Amino acid sequence: MAAGQNALDSEIAQLQAAVASETTVDASAVTLIQGIPALIQTAINNALAAGATPAELASLTALQSTITTNASGLGAAVAANTPAAPSSPSARRA
């Protein structure tokens, strides 16, 4: 029975690692997408400092706003659909 339990513990640990990896990938994607508006804002600020007018940058500003809105929705969706980390097998046996 101990060998079977060890095999199950190993499989559970592998599954936990897979879930953690997926969660990390999802979080990384959200971080990347949420970082794009900041990059656009930097470009807008640089363009304004170089003499561009807000009217000239209106489409870029609108794009930044749209990405910010979409990124917020994506972040919320990922958070809502990311399962809680399972408890460790050793914690359940204690």
Rosetta blueprint (number, residue, H / E / L):
1 M L
2 A H
3 A H
4 G H
5 Q H
6 N H
7 A H
8 L H
9 D H
10 S H
11 E H
12 I H
13 A H
14 Q H
15 L H
16 Q H
17 A H
18 A H
19 V H
20 A H
21 S H
22 E H
23 T H
24 T H
25 V H
26 D H
27 A H
28 S H
29 A H
30 V H
31 T H
32 L H
33 I H
34 Q H
35 G H
36 I H
37 P H
38 A H
39 L H
40 I H
41 Q H
42 T H
43 A H
44 I H
45 N H
46 N H
47 A H
48 L H
49 A H
50 A L
51 G L
52 A L
53 T L
54 P L
55 A L
56 E L
57 L L
58 A H
59 S H
60 L H
61 T H
62 A H
63 L H
64 Q H
65 S H
66 T H
67 I H
68 T H
69 T H
70 N H
71 A H
72 S H
73 G H
74 L H
75 G H
76 A H
77 A H
78 V H
79 A H
80 A H
81 N H
82 T L
83 P L
84 A L
85 A L
86 P L
87 S L
88 S L
89 P H
90 S H
91 A H
92 R H
93 R H
94 A L
